[in-house]
Amino acid sequence: MRIARFSIDGNVGFGVVEGDELDVIKGHPFAEFERSGQKVPLDKVRLLPPVLPNKVVAIGRNYAAHAAELGNTVPDVPVTFFKPSTSVVGPGDPIAYPSFSQELHHEAELAVVIGRMCREVPRDRVKDVILGYTCANDVTARDVQQRESQWARAKGFDSSCPLGPWVETELDPRDLTIQCTVNGEQRQLGRTSEMVRTVEDLIVHITEAMTLLPGDVVLTGTPAGVGPLNVGDEVAVTIEGIGTLTNKVIKRG
């Protein structure tokens, strides 16, 4: 099931995507819900970020080839950092090039959307706490990341976390094609099976330390091929079984 969050005529809601239509639901996807039977054409709505996370927990260097391309080794434990809720934008929303950076990079990632409050999740219960999966772009000010020991500014600036276009609830994340294009040119191509640590590994690790809330998002790392973005570029992240998330880079006003 594909669940989208959308806006139409000033109203915000959730709907189930079926072909080129949305079946509006009553309530929200973090509890039992009913379909209203009200169908809305997808091209008549604005798709929003599929969730508004309390926090985005991101993982660095989870693909060996990506770690190597930046001169790093795979760490003994996952590299964990946060992207604030204010970094989140949706499909079609602009990525504003930060004024404090001269080197902006794309990072295509599989995002895990949490469906229920959880902590200290055992490995065999991880599936029970996941609502589904969506596409993400962990946009990074690479020059800032390299000169600052904390990654908060490099990866947490406004519009640095595009998510979408919707949440796919019925998906096996273990071996999916993930790719990124810029202006139609392929930049990244990998498979989630190349992740050093699986989705289960990451959820167990994160929830040892903190409670995850419904709508929180976990970014699982990026494959090799990261590279520069410039003002005017159109960047697209496509993940098998989910769809494509597209955003354009603009000059920050």
Secondary structure, DSSP 8 states (H G I E B T S, - for coil): -EEEEEEETTEEEEEEEETTEEEEEES-TTS--EEEEEEEEGGGSEE--S---S-EEEEES-BHHHHHHTT----SS-EEEEE-GGGEE-TT--EEE-TT-S-EEE-EEEEEEE-S-BSS--GGGGGGGEEEEEEEE--EEHHHHHH-SS-HHHHHSTT-EEEEEEEESS--TTS-EEEEEETTEEEEEEEGGGBSS-HHHHHHHHHTT--B-TT-EEE----S--EEE-TT-EEEEEETTTEEEEEEEEE--
